[in-house]
């Protein structure tokens, strides 16, 4: 039996989903790092190209969920400027270099950490899964996410090395924080428009990751992370200027 959500006590199984997700990424990364020693460079290229194509598919699906593309455009543009001013990408690169020196990572350590951190943290399954875990003590969504993340971690770690293992710690911190803040954020779980636009914004960031995996263009995706916070705020702002009988703008 779970406690009443109005009380200030926590569900008995709180954080189970996040702990499972962290363990899955860590195990997958360790397996991939072991296998990576025997994988030739040509095979690494094939793996990363394949992952890039998969990420494009995921990103496009998320972007197409948007019903108000102006919210996504504004969130990404303003969020990118804020992230640049805050030095988010350089900060994440610095964290990766710090961890690389202490863990003795290879040449793609930083790329692996940055890529998988964004990939594992921006999707709607992260938000909804953590809210479900924190509010109801249920971890079904995070169990599915754990399986997906664990499998992909094998391939990313095989090609990029130990940076993926450090991502497990980042996921533990970020998803743990979302789970613990589930009660203040519980209204998000019932707001379909916020979830759609935040998901579409996250999909745009994933598209930037895919471009990097395919060596088309390097995008400093970490700088755009504030867009994930701005998207719900812009949805709320757009409602203030929308007439009660006016539906959301259709996506193009």
NORBELMO-V384806 format. One line per field, one symbol per residue. phi: phi as a letter, one per 40 degrees, with the letter a starting at -180 (. if undefined). burial: 1 if it has 16 or more other C-alpha atoms within 10 Angstrom, else 0. A space follows every 50 residues. Layout:
phi = ???
burial = ???
//
This chain:
phi = .ccccccccbdcbdgccccccccccccccccccccccbccdccccccccc cccccdccccccccccbaccccccccccccccccccgccccccccccccc ccbgcccbdcccccccccccbbcccccccccccccbgbbdcccccccccc cccdcccccbgcdcccddcccdcccccccccdccbccccbbccccccccc ccccccccccccccfcacbccdccddccccdcccccccccbbcdcccdcc cc
burial = 00000000011001111111111111111111100100000001001111 11101101100111111111111111001111110001100110011011 00001000111111111111111111111111111111101110111011 11111111111111111101110011011101100101100011111111 11111111111111000011111111110111011000000000000000 00
//
